[in-house]
């Protein structure tokens, strides 16, 4: 059972990530701003594709924010961020920011649900003797 402080910290990180991913990150894919066309062209993408990517980003972030689907959302955000890393590597830009976002996201989820850390580090949450079939 996580402590109250761990849960609160996890939720604060979760909300901050949600605000960032839905706010400046995804919303910026829908709003026209100076230099957007040049940036999109540099990445080898189209404006329509950027809007599709923004829609996907919003959808998977919402999944991450809903407690019942947060684990699935975290897996999908990890995949999304992997694509972001690949895109930045391909065009020769800094690639580490999406990795930092992903690490913070998994830490936030682990603070909310400590069994995530147990799974990640190979620690069993089962009672001794509960594994296997008993006769």
C-alpha positions in Angstrom: 0.0 0.0 0.0 1.5 3.3 -1.0 1.9 6.1 1.6 -0.4 9.1 1.2 2.7 11.2 0.3 3.6 8.8 -2.5 0.1 8.8 -3.9 -0.1 12.6 -3.8 3.3 13.0 -5.4 2.3 10.4 -8.1 -0.9 12.3 -8.8 0.9 15.6 -9.0 3.4 14.3 -11.5 0.6 12.6 -13.4 -1.4 15.8 -13.6 1.7 17.9 -14.6 2.5 15.3 -17.4 -1.1 15.3 -18.5 -1.2 19.1 -18.7 2.0 19.2 -20.7 1.0 16.4 -23.1 -2.5 17.7 -23.8 -1.5 21.4 -23.5 1.6 22.7 -25.3 2.6 19.3 -26.9 -0.7 18.2 -28.4 -2.5 21.5 -28.7 0.6 22.9 -30.6 -0.1 20.4 -33.3 -3.5 21.9 -34.0 -2.6 25.6 -33.6 -0.9 27.6 -36.3 2.2 29.5 -35.0 5.2 31.2 -36.6 7.7 28.7 -37.7 5.4 25.7 -37.5 5.5 25.0 -41.2 9.3 25.1 -41.3 9.5 22.7 -38.3 7.0 20.3 -39.8 8.8 20.3 -43.1 12.2 19.8 -41.3 10.8 16.7 -39.6 9.5 15.4 -42.9 5.8 15.4 -41.8 2.7 17.2 -43.0 0.3 19.4 -41.1 -2.5 16.8 -41.5 -0.2 14.1 -40.0 0.7 16.4 -37.1 -3.0 16.8 -36.3 -3.4 13.0 -36.4 -0.4 12.7 -34.1 -1.9 15.3 -31.8 -5.2 13.4 -31.6 -3.4 10.2 -30.7 -1.4 12.0 -28.1 -4.6 13.4 -26.4 -6.3 10.0 -26.5 -3.5 8.1 -24.9 -2.9 10.8 -22.3 -6.5 10.6 -21.3 -6.1 6.8 -20.9 -3.1 7.5 -18.7 -5.1 10.0 -16.5 -8.0 7.5 -15.9 -7.0 5.3 -13.0 -8.5 2.1 -14.4 -6.7 2.5 -17.8 -3.5 4.2 -16.6 -1.2 1.2 -17.1 -2.4 0.8 -20.7 -2.0 4.5 -21.2 1.5 4.4 -19.9 2.4 1.6 -22.3 0.9 3.5 -25.2 2.6 6.8 -24.2 5.9 4.9 -24.0 5.4 3.7 -27.6 4.4 7.2 -28.7 7.5 8.7 -27.1 9.7 6.0 -28.8 8.4 7.3 -32.1 9.3 10.9 -31.0 12.8 9.8 -30.1 13.2 8.1 -33.5 11.9 11.2 -35.3 14.3 13.5 -33.4 17.2 11.2 -34.1 16.4 11.0 -37.8 16.5 14.8 -38.2 19.5 15.3 -35.9 17.8 17.0 -33.0 18.1 16.5 -29.3 16.4 13.1 -28.5 16.6 12.9 -24.8 13.5 15.0 -23.8 10.9 12.3 -24.7 12.9 9.8 -22.7 12.9 12.0 -19.7 9.1 12.4 -20.1 8.7 8.6 -20.2 10.8 8.0 -17.1 8.9 10.6 -15.1 5.6 9.1 -16.4 6.6 5.6 -15.1 7.8 7.0 -11.8 4.5 8.9 -11.4 2.6 5.6 -12.1 4.9 3.7 -9.8 4.2 6.2 -7.0 0.5 5.8 -7.5 0.7 2.0 -7.8 3.8 0.5 -6.1 3.2 -2.8 -7.7 4.6 -1.2 -10.9 8.0 -0.8 -9.2 7.7 -4.4 -8.0 7.1 -5.6 -11.5 9.9 -3.5 -12.9 12.5 -4.6 -10.4 11.4 -8.3 -10.2 10.1 -8.3 -6.6 7.2 -10.5 -5.9 4.1 -9.0 -4.2 2.7 -12.5 -3.5 2.7 -14.1 -0.1 5.4 -16.8 0.4 4.0 -20.2 -0.6 1.2 -18.7 -2.7 2.8 -19.5 -6.1 2.2 -22.7 -7.9 -0.7 -25.2 -7.7 -1.4 -26.8 -4.4 -3.1 -30.1 -4.0 
